[in-house]
């Protein structure tokens, strides 16, 4: 549990070169910073459902788009991977003697936007109307516009055709999930609780965005996902 980023998960290979995967939750970061700013909130999983200052929370969340965020991400990764993980493979003396260092790149990112309604009934009417109207109009040209692409997604390394579909799922009687799949990009819309309508943009492999994947590209990756979600 990190004081700034909350819960962090690190998966590390047990053999050289000790490849590692670090999983951070931006919602935990926003919650931590909101507490420091005196913003009161109620959270349901990864979703803020009640806020004393929605504008204040949005301002906190927007700091993730700043260029200095990449420095913070690098610091948080360094803080834990060397002290809590790599030390089991190489002690501090071996790390210093070998000059072993990690370079970080971004593989997968999820960006979400929550709309909080005063009345749950109004939310349901709007969401169902959006699903019914959009599903019939989403042809290939519309999908390429939404995802900001000029062509269809490429086949994967196995030669399989990229996933390209519009899906409506109802995993529970009171839950409808609207999904758009475009290769390794996904957009989702669904209700969360009684009054929250949630939208998510997911890149399952950042190479799909073609804007670079090194840590310093994090703000650009977020901007691409935000723009898809808005469209």
Residue frames as qw, qx, qy, qz and C-alpha x, y, z in Angstrom:
[[0.000, 0.889, 0.458, 0.000, 0.00, 0.00, 0.00],
 [0.451, 0.180, 0.017, 0.874, 1.65, 3.19, -1.20],
 [0.065, -0.553, -0.433, 0.708, 0.73, 6.53, 0.46],
 [0.178, 0.418, -0.234, -0.860, 0.27, 8.20, -2.95],
 [0.430, 0.182, -0.655, -0.594, -0.98, 5.44, -5.24],
 [0.817, -0.151, 0.222, -0.510, -2.73, 3.06, -2.87],
 [0.864, -0.103, 0.492, 0.000, -2.63, -0.63, -3.75],
 [0.345, 0.693, -0.552, -0.310, 0.17, -1.69, -6.11],
 [0.950, -0.017, 0.312, -0.024, 0.74, -5.14, -7.60],
 [0.174, 0.727, -0.619, -0.241, 4.14, -6.25, -8.93],
 [0.977, 0.070, 0.200, -0.027, 4.70, -9.56, -10.74],
 [0.055, 0.803, -0.573, -0.157, 8.35, -10.44, -11.24],
 [0.890, 0.260, -0.373, -0.030, 10.04, -13.34, -12.99],
 [0.765, -0.604, 0.216, 0.046, 12.22, -15.47, -10.73],
 [0.799, -0.040, 0.314, 0.512, 15.07, -15.81, -13.25],
 [0.173, -0.506, 0.239, 0.811, 17.31, -13.31, -15.09],
 [0.257, 0.286, -0.161, 0.909, 16.72, -10.73, -16.44],
 [0.086, -0.394, -0.686, 0.605, 13.91, -10.59, -13.84],
 [0.109, -0.343, -0.462, -0.811, 11.21, -9.14, -16.10],
 [0.010, -0.335, -0.686, 0.646, 8.47, -7.42, -14.12],
 [0.119, -0.563, -0.555, -0.601, 4.92, -6.19, -14.54],
 [0.084, -0.181, -0.500, 0.842, 3.71, -3.32, -12.35],
 [0.131, -0.600, -0.687, -0.389, -0.03, -2.68, -12.00],
 [0.068, -0.124, -0.342, 0.929, -1.18, 0.73, -10.75],
 [0.006, 0.669, 0.739, 0.078, -4.73, 1.92, -10.14],
 [0.140, 0.337, 0.079, 0.928, -5.38, 5.53, -11.06],
 [0.482, -0.658, -0.377, -0.439, -8.63, 5.56, -9.06],
 [0.730, -0.487, -0.319, 0.358, -6.62, 4.83, -5.92],
 [0.442, 0.053, -0.026, 0.895, -4.29, 7.72, -6.74],
 [0.155, -0.515, -0.270, -0.799, -7.23, 10.11, -7.26],
 [0.647, -0.632, -0.405, -0.135, -8.83, 8.95, -4.00],
 [0.684, -0.307, -0.249, 0.613, -5.59, 9.50, -2.07],
 [0.257, 0.152, 0.064, 0.952, -5.11, 12.99, -3.48],
 [0.332, -0.600, -0.406, -0.603, -8.78, 13.85, -2.92],
 [0.667, -0.593, -0.407, 0.193, -8.47, 13.01, 0.77],
 [0.527, -0.179, -0.105, 0.824, -5.48, 15.33, 1.04],
 [0.020, 0.283, 0.252, 0.925, -7.52, 18.08, -0.63],
 [0.230, 0.143, 0.578, -0.770, -10.40, 17.60, 1.82],
 [0.548, 0.062, -0.427, -0.717, -12.84, 16.26, -0.81],
 [0.535, -0.053, 0.741, -0.404, -15.37, 13.87, 0.67],
 [0.549, 0.262, -0.573, -0.549, -16.52, 10.95, -1.46],
 [0.792, -0.077, 0.543, -0.268, -18.11, 7.51, -1.51],
 [0.241, 0.483, -0.750, -0.383, -16.55, 4.81, -3.64],
 [0.902, 0.062, 0.325, -0.277, -18.00, 1.58, -5.03],
 [0.876, 0.152, 0.271, 0.369, -15.06, -0.47, -6.22],
 [0.478, -0.030, 0.239, 0.844, -13.27, 1.71, -8.76],
 [0.022, 0.614, 0.487, 0.621, -16.19, 4.10, -9.13],
 [0.042, -0.093, -0.397, 0.912, -16.84, 7.37, -7.28],
 [0.105, -0.535, -0.795, -0.266, -20.59, 7.39, -6.63],
 [0.252, -0.906, -0.339, -0.019, -21.01, 10.39, -4.28],
 [0.560, 0.185, -0.099, 0.802, -18.87, 13.55, -4.16],
 [0.196, -0.771, -0.334, 0.506, -18.79, 16.73, -2.13],
 [0.107, 0.787, -0.227, -0.564, -16.96, 18.49, -5.00],
 [0.845, 0.368, 0.363, 0.134, -17.17, 16.85, -8.45],
 [0.417, 0.883, -0.135, 0.167, -15.20, 19.73, -10.00],
 [0.319, -0.778, 0.535, -0.086, -12.48, 19.35, -7.36],
 [0.800, -0.129, 0.581, 0.070, -12.18, 15.62, -8.02],
 [0.736, 0.632, 0.195, 0.145, -12.03, 16.22, -11.79],
 [0.126, 0.928, -0.330, 0.119, -9.21, 18.70, -11.22],
 [0.562, -0.535, 0.631, -0.005, -7.29, 16.09, -9.23],
 [0.841, 0.206, 0.492, 0.087, -7.84, 13.45, -11.93],
 [0.553, 0.830, 0.006, 0.078, -6.64, 15.83, -14.67],
 [0.251, -0.822, 0.503, 0.096, -3.21, 16.00, -13.04],
 [0.795, -0.070, 0.579, 0.170, -2.58, 12.55, -14.55],
 [0.658, 0.691, 0.229, 0.193, -2.36, 14.24, -17.97],
 [0.069, -0.957, 0.270, 0.083, 0.52, 16.47, -16.86],
 [0.677, 0.546, -0.470, 0.154, 4.01, 15.71, -18.17],
 [0.090, -0.570, 0.678, -0.456, 5.39, 15.59, -14.61],
 [0.880, -0.168, 0.209, -0.392, 3.18, 12.56, -13.95],
 [0.872, 0.335, -0.347, 0.082, 5.67, 10.40, -15.84],
 [0.213, 0.535, -0.622, 0.531, 8.31, 11.35, -13.26],
 [0.582, -0.330, 0.448, -0.592, 5.97, 10.37, -10.45],
 [0.964, 0.105, -0.062, -0.237, 5.24, 7.05, -12.13],
 [0.664, 0.460, -0.514, 0.289, 8.94, 6.34, -12.49],
 [0.095, -0.502, 0.600, -0.616, 9.53, 7.19, -8.83],
 [0.772, -0.212, 0.307, -0.515, 6.73, 4.98, -7.56],
 [0.943, 0.236, -0.231, -0.051, 7.94, 2.04, -9.67],
 [0.458, 0.508, -0.575, 0.449, 11.54, 2.50, -8.48],
 [0.376, -0.517, 0.453, -0.622, 10.43, 2.88, -4.87],
 [0.842, -0.169, 0.338, -0.386, 8.89, -0.57, -4.70],
 [0.921, 0.332, -0.197, -0.056, 10.48, -2.78, -7.34],
 [0.460, 0.543, -0.584, 0.390, 14.04, -2.42, -6.01],
 [0.217, -0.428, 0.621, -0.620, 13.23, -2.51, -2.30],
 [0.707, -0.063, 0.468, -0.527, 10.40, -5.06, -2.21],
 [0.921, 0.327, 0.088, -0.193, 10.99, -7.34, -5.24],
 [0.658, 0.624, -0.393, 0.154, 14.41, -7.29, -6.87],
 [0.226, -0.669, 0.617, -0.347, 16.10, -7.61, -3.47],
 [0.868, -0.140, 0.428, -0.211, 15.00, -11.27, -3.39],
 [0.886, 0.431, 0.057, 0.161, 16.97, -11.94, -6.59],
 [0.571, 0.415, -0.219, 0.673, 19.88, -9.49, -6.22],
 [0.457, -0.680, -0.356, 0.450, 20.85, -7.95, -2.90],
 [0.073, 0.981, 0.050, -0.173, 21.68, -4.23, -2.81],
 [0.380, -0.624, 0.528, 0.433, 25.41, -4.87, -3.24],
 [0.514, 0.152, 0.746, 0.396, 24.82, -7.01, -6.33],
 [0.312, 0.847, 0.429, 0.027, 22.45, -4.38, -7.76],
 [0.078, -0.942, 0.176, 0.276, 25.05, -1.65, -7.31],
 [0.466, -0.428, 0.653, 0.416, 27.95, -3.78, -8.58],
 [0.468, 0.289, 0.753, 0.361, 26.10, -4.93, -11.72],
 [0.091, 0.205, -0.155, -0.962, 24.42, -1.56, -12.41],
 [0.027, 0.391, 0.895, 0.213, 21.11, -3.40, -12.87],
 [0.213, 0.283, 0.208, -0.912, 18.32, -0.95, -13.73],
 [0.371, 0.513, 0.774, 0.016, 14.79, -1.23, -15.10],
 [0.095, 0.086, -0.293, -0.948, 13.44, 0.81, -18.01],
 [0.349, 0.390, 0.731, -0.439, 9.65, 1.16, -17.95],
 [0.175, -0.037, -0.561, -0.808, 7.17, 1.04, -20.79],
 [0.529, 0.133, 0.410, -0.731, 3.36, 1.06, -20.77],
 [0.059, 0.035, 0.951, 0.300, 1.52, -2.02, -22.00],
 [0.167, -0.562, -0.761, -0.277, -2.15, -1.60, -21.09],
 [0.015, 0.035, 0.293, -0.955, -4.18, 1.43, -19.96],
 [0.086, -0.626, -0.763, -0.137, -7.81, 1.96, -18.99],
 [0.004, 0.043, -0.113, 0.993, -9.42, 5.40, -18.91],
 [0.107, -0.560, -0.821, -0.022, -12.91, 5.99, -17.50],
 [0.127, -0.202, 0.019, -0.971, -15.43, 8.77, -17.18],
 [0.097, -0.425, -0.867, 0.243, -18.40, 8.67, -14.77],
 [0.222, -0.369, -0.217, -0.876, -21.63, 10.63, -15.17],
 [0.068, -0.244, -0.813, 0.524, -23.62, 10.97, -11.94],
 [0.240, -0.458, -0.528, -0.674, -27.38, 11.46, -12.31],
 [0.328, -0.230, 0.415, -0.817, -29.83, 12.91, -9.78],
 [0.803, 0.058, 0.303, -0.509, -32.42, 10.28, -10.73],
 [0.407, -0.214, 0.863, 0.211, -31.64, 6.69, -11.66],
 [0.582, 0.539, 0.597, -0.119, -34.71, 6.49, -13.89],
 [0.342, 0.890, -0.117, -0.277, -33.44, 9.31, -16.10],
 [0.179, -0.596, 0.741, 0.251, -30.09, 7.56, -16.41],
 [0.534, 0.102, 0.837, 0.055, -31.71, 4.30, -17.54],
 [0.540, 0.741, 0.354, -0.186, -33.85, 6.03, -20.16],
 [0.191, 0.874, -0.355, -0.270, -30.86, 7.90, -21.59],
 [0.301, -0.452, 0.820, 0.183, -28.58, 4.86, -21.61],
 [0.584, 0.277, 0.763, 0.002, -31.08, 2.53, -23.27],
 [0.481, 0.836, 0.160, -0.210, -31.87, 5.18, -25.91],
 [0.009, 0.789, -0.552, -0.271, -28.14, 5.60, -26.60],
 [0.437, -0.184, 0.870, 0.139, -27.69, 1.84, -27.04],
 [0.586, 0.515, 0.619, -0.088, -30.72, 1.47, -29.34],
 [0.387, 0.897, 0.002, -0.212, -29.82, 4.43, -31.56],
 [0.085, -0.759, 0.600, 0.237, -26.08, 3.86, -31.74],
 [0.626, -0.124, 0.764, 0.096, -26.10, 0.13, -32.45],
 [0.664, 0.586, 0.464, 0.024, -27.84, 0.54, -35.82],
 [0.308, 0.947, -0.078, -0.041, -25.61, 3.41, -36.97],
 [0.410, -0.708, 0.538, 0.204, -22.17, 2.02, -36.11],
 [0.885, 0.461, 0.004, 0.062, -20.79, 0.97, -39.49],
 [0.817, -0.011, -0.007, 0.577, -17.09, 0.65, -40.36],
 [0.275, 0.613, 0.039, 0.740, -16.76, 4.33, -41.25],
 [0.464, -0.785, -0.033, -0.408, -18.25, 5.36, -37.88],
 [0.884, -0.418, -0.023, 0.210, -15.99, 2.99, -35.95],
 [0.684, 0.232, 0.000, 0.691, -12.87, 4.32, -37.67],
 [0.014, -0.733, -0.027, -0.680, -13.95, 7.86, -36.81],
 [0.682, -0.699, -0.043, -0.212, -14.60, 7.01, -33.15],
 [0.876, -0.339, 0.094, 0.330, -11.28, 5.21, -32.72],
 [0.023, -0.901, 0.275, 0.334, -9.36, 7.84, -34.71],
 [0.564, -0.209, 0.703, 0.379, -8.09, 5.41, -37.35],
 [0.355, 0.506, -0.375, -0.691, -7.83, 5.62, -41.13],
 [0.560, 0.197, -0.733, -0.332, -8.02, 1.89, -41.78],
 [0.890, -0.319, -0.226, -0.235, -9.12, -1.38, -40.28],
 [0.517, -0.677, 0.520, -0.055, -7.03, -2.90, -37.47],
 [0.397, 0.506, -0.748, -0.162, -4.25, -5.24, -38.63],
 [0.915, -0.132, -0.365, -0.107, -4.29, -8.99, -38.16],
 [0.577, -0.727, 0.367, -0.052, -2.42, -10.26, -35.11],
 [0.049, -0.617, 0.766, 0.173, 0.83, -12.23, -35.21],
 [0.510, 0.029, 0.858, -0.055, -1.02, -15.54, -35.54],
 [0.009, -0.056, -0.700, -0.712, -2.72, -14.30, -38.71],
 [0.006, 0.582, 0.800, -0.145, -6.16, -14.11, -37.12],
 [0.036, 0.656, 0.323, 0.681, -8.45, -11.28, -38.14],
 [0.076, 0.105, -0.464, 0.877, -8.59, -8.46, -35.59],
 [0.027, -0.541, -0.799, 0.260, -11.68, -8.28, -33.41],
 [0.083, -0.026, -0.194, -0.977, -14.15, -5.81, -34.87],
 [0.273, -0.469, -0.810, -0.221, -17.66, -5.79, -33.45],
 [0.318, -0.365, 0.171, -0.858, -20.42, -4.01, -31.57],
 [0.433, -0.187, -0.875, 0.107, -21.76, -6.02, -28.62],
 [0.474, -0.482, 0.129, -0.726, -24.57, -5.60, -26.12],
 [0.450, -0.007, -0.865, 0.223, -24.26, -7.88, -23.09],
 [0.569, -0.543, 0.028, -0.617, -26.66, -8.43, -20.18],
 [0.408, 0.197, -0.840, 0.299, -24.72, -10.48, -17.59],
 [0.022, -0.288, -0.767, 0.573, -27.34, -9.63, -14.94],
 [0.107, 0.686, 0.707, 0.135, -31.00, -8.71, -15.16],
 [0.089, -0.952, -0.209, 0.204, -30.30, -5.10, -14.08],
 [0.335, -0.645, 0.403, 0.556, -27.03, -4.61, -16.01],
 [0.738, 0.636, 0.205, 0.092, -26.48, -3.81, -19.69],
 [0.452, -0.564, 0.374, 0.582, -22.97, -3.43, -21.10],
 [0.620, 0.776, 0.089, -0.069, -22.46, -1.74, -24.48],
 [0.598, -0.477, 0.442, 0.468, -19.07, -2.57, -26.08],
 [0.614, 0.767, -0.146, -0.117, -17.20, -1.54, -29.20],
 [0.761, -0.344, 0.421, 0.354, -14.18, -3.68, -30.16],
 [0.538, 0.828, -0.153, -0.042, -11.65, -2.41, -32.71],
 [0.629, 0.446, -0.544, 0.330, -8.60, -4.68, -32.73],
 [0.562, -0.162, -0.605, 0.540, -6.86, -4.21, -29.39],
 [0.093, -0.131, 0.194, -0.968, -9.01, -1.18, -28.50],
 [0.230, -0.498, -0.835, -0.047, -12.27, -1.39, -26.57],
 [0.204, -0.259, 0.133, -0.935, -14.92, 1.14, -25.56],
 [0.280, -0.377, -0.877, 0.101, -17.53, 0.24, -22.93],
 [0.296, -0.326, 0.102, -0.892, -20.58, 1.92, -21.44],
 [0.512, -0.344, -0.787, -0.022, -22.59, 0.52, -18.53],
 [0.438, -0.745, -0.030, -0.502, -24.46, 1.52, -15.39],
 [0.480, 0.117, -0.690, 0.528, -22.72, 1.33, -12.03],
 [0.028, -0.265, -0.636, 0.724, -25.00, 1.42, -9.01],
 [0.212, 0.680, 0.672, -0.205, -28.27, 3.30, -9.08],
 [0.182, 0.938, 0.169, -0.243, -27.20, 6.67, -10.51],
 [0.232, -0.678, 0.507, 0.479, -23.81, 6.33, -12.21],
 [0.832, 0.545, 0.103, -0.025, -23.30, 5.86, -15.95],
 [0.502, -0.621, 0.472, 0.374, -19.75, 4.80, -16.68],
 [0.729, 0.672, -0.123, -0.042, -17.73, 4.96, -19.90],
 [0.655, -0.522, 0.456, 0.300, -14.37, 3.20, -20.35],
 [0.632, 0.707, -0.305, -0.083, -11.72, 3.30, -23.05],
 [0.782, -0.424, 0.440, 0.123, -9.19, 0.45, -22.96],
 [0.538, 0.659, -0.512, -0.120, -6.05, -0.19, -24.98],
 [0.961, -0.245, 0.125, -0.028, -5.02, -3.83, -24.50],
 [0.767, -0.067, 0.195, 0.607, -1.64, -3.23, -26.16],
 [0.028, -0.846, -0.043, 0.530, -0.37, 0.34, -26.44],
 [0.331, -0.183, 0.634, 0.674, 1.46, -0.50, -29.68],
 [0.262, 0.599, 0.731, 0.194, -2.01, -0.26, -31.26],
 [0.000, 0.919, 0.240, -0.312, -2.02, 3.52, -30.66],
 [0.695, 0.423, 0.150, 0.562, 1.24, 4.03, -32.60],
 [0.033, -0.937, 0.066, -0.341, 2.36, 6.92, -30.42],
 [0.295, 0.481, -0.678, 0.471, 5.13, 5.15, -28.50],
 [0.775, -0.454, -0.412, -0.155, 4.91, 3.15, -25.30],
 [0.489, 0.125, -0.509, 0.697, 7.79, 4.39, -23.16],
 [0.279, -0.571, -0.620, 0.460, 6.83, 5.89, -19.82],
 [0.089, -0.343, -0.014, 0.935, 7.22, 9.48, -21.03],
 [0.193, -0.149, -0.620, -0.746, 4.37, 8.84, -23.52],
 [0.064, -0.388, -0.859, 0.327, 1.82, 8.27, -20.76],
 [0.206, 0.510, 0.264, -0.792, 0.06, 11.67, -21.13],
 [0.321, 0.299, -0.537, -0.721, -0.25, 11.16, -24.90],
 [0.203, -0.130, -0.963, -0.124, -1.70, 7.68, -24.42],
 [0.044, 0.471, 0.692, -0.545, -4.26, 9.01, -21.95],
 [0.248, 0.462, -0.066, -0.849, -5.18, 11.82, -24.34],
 [0.280, 0.110, -0.786, -0.541, -5.79, 9.34, -27.17],
 [0.161, -0.317, -0.928, 0.109, -8.10, 7.26, -24.97],
 [0.086, 0.499, 0.442, -0.740, -9.94, 10.33, -23.68],
 [0.276, 0.347, -0.336, -0.831, -10.57, 11.53, -27.23],
 [0.264, -0.078, -0.905, -0.325, -11.96, 8.11, -28.26],
 [0.092, -0.420, -0.816, 0.386, -14.27, 8.08, -25.28],
 [0.163, 0.481, 0.172, -0.844, -15.56, 11.58, -26.05],
 [0.307, 0.213, -0.578, -0.726, -16.26, 10.71, -29.68]]
